[in-house]
Amino acid sequence: MKNNNYQMVTVNEYLKMLDSEVKYLDNDAKEIKANVEKYLLNIRRAQTNAKILESLLA
């Protein structure tokens, strides 16, 4: 059986990690953090665009 060294992290712990300055051991963690930040930014942009559109149509 293959042994994988995975670590479980709760969403709350992960968000705390994103907010703090964490020293990463590998590039994969840096890339994941960057992708999550881009995703969250895109969500905020979509919400802002929806509010603008709603205001224009009101």
C-alpha distance (Angstrom), angle and dihedral (degrees) to the residues before:
residue distance angle dihedral
M1 . . .
K2 3.80 . .
N3 3.81 115.8 .
N4 3.81 113.8 -140.5
N5 3.77 120.8 -172.8
Y6 3.79 101.6 -143.2
Q7 3.77 124.1 161.1
M8 3.80 122.1 -149.9
V9 3.80 115.7 -134.1
T10 3.78 125.7 -178.7
V11 3.79 119.6 -130.8
N12 3.80 89.9 -114.4
E13 3.81 91.9 53.3
Y14 3.81 90.7 46.8
L15 3.81 92.4 52.0
K16 3.81 90.4 48.8
M17 3.79 88.1 51.6
L18 3.82 90.4 52.0
D19 3.80 90.8 51.9
S20 3.77 95.1 49.7
E21 3.75 130.1 61.4
V22 3.77 104.9 -99.2
K23 3.77 124.7 -177.4
Y24 3.78 107.6 -133.3
L25 3.74 123.3 -145.7
D26 3.79 96.1 -154.9
N27 3.77 141.5 24.9
D28 3.81 93.1 -116.0
A29 3.81 91.5 67.6
K30 3.81 90.6 48.8
E31 3.79 90.6 50.1
I32 3.81 92.5 48.5
K33 3.81 90.9 50.2
A34 3.80 91.3 49.6
N35 3.82 91.7 48.9
V36 3.81 92.7 49.1
E37 3.81 90.6 49.7
K38 3.83 90.6 50.0
Y39 3.80 90.1 48.9
L40 3.81 92.6 50.6
L41 3.81 90.7 47.0
N42 3.81 90.8 51.5
I43 3.81 90.0 51.4
R44 3.81 90.8 52.0
R45 3.81 90.7 48.5
A46 3.80 91.6 50.2
Q47 3.81 90.9 50.4
T48 3.80 90.9 49.6
N49 3.80 91.6 48.1
A50 3.81 90.5 49.7
K51 3.81 90.8 52.3
I52 3.81 91.4 48.8
L53 3.78 91.8 49.0
E54 3.80 91.0 47.4
S55 3.81 90.0 52.0
L56 3.79 92.2 49.0
L57 3.80 92.4 50.4
A58 3.82 95.0 45.3
